[in-house]
Amino acid sequence: MPFVRPSHFLMLKVFIEELLNKGHEVTAITTLPYNDKTTNYTEILIDPAWNPSNIILKDNQNDPLSSAMYWIEYVVRTNGAKHLKSHAINLPFYQYFLLDVIGFIFLIIWLIWMFVKMLKKLLLDGKAHKEKLS
């Protein structure tokens, strides 16, 4: 559940209770044990200690030190882990900052502006020429 403020939790609790009172069945996928239809929601909505980020952070079974040691050893084993490095390291300056794309877009805009300017001049000169003949 992506709610982070208590007001959001309370609003969701009221909404769920309203659905239950109208006869709708409310189902949720949760890791909490099933007691009845509203107990799990009460635990999730009201208990400030329950937080989705706590579950995500506690999902890792390795401690940070062993994880760091694994990746350091992996980089040493693969001679610098070149396959994990970004390819942006090898890009020229103008491609890294997309200057070629920006320049191309400005070129297209300038060509359209020049075409419209030329077309406007031709149409206005044609009208002026017709007025002189009349």
HELIX and SHEET records of a PDB file:
HELIX    1   1 PRO A    6  ASN A   21  1                                  16    
HELIX    2   2 THR A   39  ILE A   46  1                                   8    
HELIX    3   3 PRO A   52  LEU A   57  1                                   6    
HELIX    4   4 PRO A   64  ARG A   77  1                                  14    
HELIX    5   5 LYS A   82  LEU A   84  5                                   3    
HELIX    6   6 HIS A   87  ASN A   90  5                                   4    
HELIX    7   7 PHE A   93  TYR A   96  1                                   4    
HELIX    8   8 LEU A   99  LEU A  133  1                                  35    
END                                                                             
